[in-house]
């Protein structure tokens, strides 16, 4: 049987006898791409708000001429914690939806 480009097969999946599902390399590549994009999408809110908090603290330090480097850590920690508390359920739902799609064989 001739294979087309992108139809390289990986080893069979499944541990049960008779469960001989094979995964195509292009499907694995698509899942890897989706996983990377998902990791970026769920991390953007936390990173963006932490950067914004750092910017605000830096501006306040510049205006008040306070040069203590430890002052920036507490506001950033609070912002990251609050962001994770608010966006955490959405992040978890996105990751679970991807895992269900990946392990059910859909793309």
C-alpha positions as CSV (number, residue, x, y, z in Angstrom):
1,X,0.0,0.0,0.0
2,X,1.5,3.3,-1.0
3,X,1.6,6.1,1.5
4,X,1.2,9.8,0.7
5,X,3.4,12.5,2.1
6,X,2.6,13.2,5.7
7,X,1.3,9.8,6.3
8,X,4.2,8.4,8.1
9,X,2.9,6.2,10.9
10,X,4.1,6.1,14.5
11,X,3.8,3.1,16.7
12,X,0.4,1.8,17.4
13,X,-1.5,3.1,20.4
14,X,-3.5,1.2,23.0
15,X,-2.7,-1.6,25.4
16,X,-5.7,-3.8,24.7
17,X,-5.6,-6.7,22.3
18,X,-7.1,-5.7,19.0
19,X,-6.7,-1.9,19.7
20,X,-4.4,-1.1,16.8
21,X,-5.1,2.6,16.2
22,X,-2.2,4.3,14.5
23,X,-1.3,8.0,14.7
24,X,-0.1,9.8,11.7
25,X,2.8,12.1,12.0
26,X,0.8,15.1,10.6
27,X,-1.8,14.5,13.3
28,X,0.9,14.6,16.0
29,X,2.4,17.7,14.5
30,X,-1.0,19.4,14.5
31,X,-1.6,18.4,18.1
32,X,1.9,19.7,19.1
33,X,1.1,23.0,17.3
34,X,-2.2,23.3,19.1
35,X,-0.6,22.5,22.4
36,X,2.1,25.2,21.9
37,X,-0.5,27.8,20.9
38,X,-2.7,26.9,23.9
39,X,0.2,27.3,26.3
40,X,0.8,30.8,24.9
41,X,-2.9,31.6,25.1
42,X,-3.3,30.6,28.7
43,X,-0.1,32.3,29.8
44,X,-0.7,35.7,28.2
45,X,-3.1,37.1,30.8
46,X,-0.8,36.4,33.6
47,X,2.4,37.6,31.9
48,X,0.7,40.7,30.5
49,X,-0.7,41.8,33.9
50,X,2.6,41.0,35.7
51,X,4.3,43.2,33.1
52,X,1.8,46.0,33.6
53,X,2.2,45.8,37.4
54,X,5.9,46.0,37.0
55,X,5.5,49.1,34.7
56,X,3.3,50.8,37.2
57,X,5.7,50.1,40.1
58,X,8.6,51.3,38.0
59,X,6.9,54.6,37.2
60,X,6.0,55.1,40.8
61,X,9.6,54.4,41.8
62,X,10.9,56.8,39.2
63,X,8.5,59.6,40.3
64,X,9.3,59.1,44.0
65,X,13.0,58.4,43.3
66,X,12.8,55.2,45.4
67,X,15.4,52.7,44.1
68,X,14.7,49.7,46.3
69,X,14.5,46.7,44.1
70,X,12.4,44.6,46.5
71,X,9.4,47.0,46.3
72,X,8.3,45.6,42.9
73,X,7.9,42.0,44.1
74,X,4.9,42.2,46.3
75,X,2.6,44.1,43.9
76,X,3.6,41.7,41.1
77,X,3.0,38.7,43.3
78,X,-0.5,40.0,44.3
79,X,-1.4,40.7,40.6
80,X,-0.3,37.2,39.5
81,X,-2.1,35.6,42.3
82,X,-5.3,37.5,41.6
83,X,-5.0,36.9,37.9
84,X,-4.6,33.1,38.5
85,X,-7.6,33.2,40.8
86,X,-9.8,35.0,38.3
87,X,-8.6,33.4,35.0
88,X,-7.7,30.0,36.5
89,X,-11.1,28.3,35.8
90,X,-10.9,29.5,32.1
91,X,-7.3,28.3,31.8
92,X,-8.2,24.9,33.3
93,X,-11.3,24.6,31.0
94,X,-9.1,25.3,27.9
95,X,-6.5,22.7,28.9
96,X,-9.1,20.1,29.7
97,X,-10.9,20.7,26.4
98,X,-7.6,20.3,24.6
99,X,-6.8,17.1,26.5
100,X,-10.2,15.6,25.7
101,X,-9.8,16.4,22.0
102,X,-6.2,15.0,21.9
103,X,-7.0,11.8,23.7
104,X,-10.2,11.1,21.9
105,X,-8.5,11.2,18.6
106,X,-10.2,14.4,17.3
107,X,-8.3,17.4,16.2
